[in-house]
Amino acid sequence: MPLTGSPSSSACCSFSRLRFPSSIICPPSCSATGLKNSSPTSLKWPTSPLCSSHSSLRSFYYFLKLLKFLRVLRFARIIRLIVTGTGAARQQVGQNKRRYQKDGFDLDLTYITDKCIAMSFPSEGRQAMFRNPMTEVSRFLKTKHSGKFYVYNLCAERGYEGHWFDNQNGRVFVDDHNVPKLDELVEWGVEAKKWTDKGDDYVISVHCKGGKGRTGTFIASWLLITDFCPSADVALRHFGERRTDESKGTAFQGVETPSQSRYVNYYEAILRSGWPKRKRISIDAFTIQNISPIGRGNGRCIYFTIVNFKKVVLEAAVLGEQGCTVALDRQNDRCTIHLKTPLVVKDDVKFMFYSSEKSVPRNYEDCAFYFWIHTAFMPASGHLTLQRHELDNPHKSKTWKHFTDGFSCTIHAKILDN
């Protein structure tokens, strides 16, 4: 019978199968003869490499079990961090936009009304780590509004397969921080209203990338055509108030780009009075008020691009008199840029102004300031002045060191189709 604390015979057998030299496995002092004349209490086991190795192996075995447990624990912790980290990443990207967080969903998604949803882009792959996962958005709509939802993607920069939404989806191509063609906005409003008029439980879900500017432009228009809101200002405010979660932060999550708000006001005017007469205008000049903080204050750093029908129709620069000249009025702190050849444009027109001076900030569209107009709404005088808060980029307070109070840009044109 083996002694307590000694290797069992089976253990010795298992060791012997390792084919160590017998002198190492069973040293002379461990021989059967030596054991026969020794009592268990008086027996002193010699210190040998393998006789002590059994306890070492047992310790090593427990160490491996502990290591395995720690690895499992670490893996579980990593999974938990990924899950919570993903949620935190989505929360950070979504900022303080109102989220849908119930019934097992956590989505950057807001009911603007019971029939109209605003959300951020439904994403796949890595993008799904910090934006709405496509699988979850699809599951949400099919669970909550099965067969009675229609999804509108406003992103010009990205799309997805229609099967995610049972092909109940459409797309309007709009560039980020820009506006749709006014014709497209009007047509979309009619189409979206037809869908939601099918029944009380029919809904539209509208998104761009972040579910804010382009999304708000379209949803505010839908709020007008459905008579949910009486005016463009009320519609824009309602969208912003619903999209913003003030318990998470103070940032306003509504439409802020002035050109987008302008187009919602155009839309309201069309709903009230129909389309104004479509007309061409011939642009002669631009006046920039409060020019002194811009570059060297003489207007010579200004260059600009004009886009009509999504095509660049003019590129000009004051320096070198490339397509234009400048007249500086220091007393009134303004400069007037005259085109060498008048430019005729019609319908949706985009103006982008740049400065070659690095001190002048560039924001959206990588330019100093820009704006959109529709020529149908050009005043009969042919002169249209847009104040600082009506210009894209200067409307942001962080730019006001250069675009001071009173900054404006005026278009001087002739109306050709009276």
C-alpha positions, 0 to 999 in steps of 0.5 A: 500500500503506497504511503501518504504523500508518496507517488502511487505505483500507478504513477510510477508506472505512468512515469516509467512509460516516459522512458526515463533512466531507471536510476532517475525514476527509482533511485537505490534508496527507493528500492523495495528492500529499503522500504521493507525495513522502514516504518511509514513514520521513520521513512524519509523520502530522498530528494530526487528529480522525479520523485518531487516532480509528481507534486510539481506536475500536479501544481502545473496542472492546477496552474493550467486550469487557472490559466484557462479560467483566466483566459475565459474570464478575459475573453468574457471581459473583452466581449463585454467591453466590445459590446459596451464600447460599441454602444458607447461609440454609437452614442458618441457618433450619434451625439445627443440625437434622440434614440429608440431604446426599448423592446430590445433595440438601441438605435439612432432613430427618432419618431418625428411623428407617429408616421415619420421616422428620422434615423442615421444611415443603416450600416454594414461591416465596420460602419455598423460598429458606430452607426445603426446596424443594418440588421437591427434597422431591418428587424426594427421596421419589419417588427414594428411596421411590417409591410407598411414602411417605406425607407428613403435614402438621401445619401449621394455618397452611399447606398445599399441593397433593397432586400434589407427592406423588402424593396420598399425603399427609394433614394434621392441623391443629395450631397452632404451639407447641400440641398436637393434640386427643388424639383426633386424635393417637390416631387418627393413630398407628393410621393411620400404623402401618398404613402403615408395617406394609405392608412394610419399605420403607414410610415416613412423612414428617412435618413442621410448619414447622420439623420440631421441636415438632409433628413431634416430638410425632407421631413420638414417638407413632409410636415408641411405637405401633410399640414402637420405644421403650418409654416417652414419655421415651425416644421424645422423647429419641430424636427429639431426639437424631436431629434434633440435629446436635451438630457444627453446634451445641448447641441441642436440636432436640427437643420442648421445649414442656411441653404437647407432652411432656405429650400424648406421656405421655398417649398412652403411658398410653392405649397401656398402659391404654386411655382413662381415663374421659372426664369433665367438670370444674368449675373454681373457682379457680387458685393462682399460687405465687411471684407477687411477681416478676410485675408488682407482685406482687399478682396484680392485673395477671393476666388470662386466657383459657380455650379448650375445643373450640377456642372461647373459653369464658372471658375474665376479668381480676383488675383490675376483678374481671371474672369473678373475684376475687383473694386475696393471701397475701404470707406464702406468696408466692401468690395465688388467683384465684377464678372468680365462676361455676365453669366446666365444661369437658371433654377438651382445654382450653387456659389462657392467662395474661397480665400487663398489666405490660410488664415481664413477658415474653411469648413463644409465644402472646403471653402470659406462660404457657399450658398444655394439659391433657386432663380425662380425666387430671385427678387424682381430687382435682380439684387439678392443680399444674403446676411451672415446667418444666411450663408453656409459656414459663416453662420457658425460662431467659430468663424465670426473672427473673420465673418463679422457681424454685418458680413453679407454677400449680394448677387447683382443680376438682370432678370431675363425672363420677365 
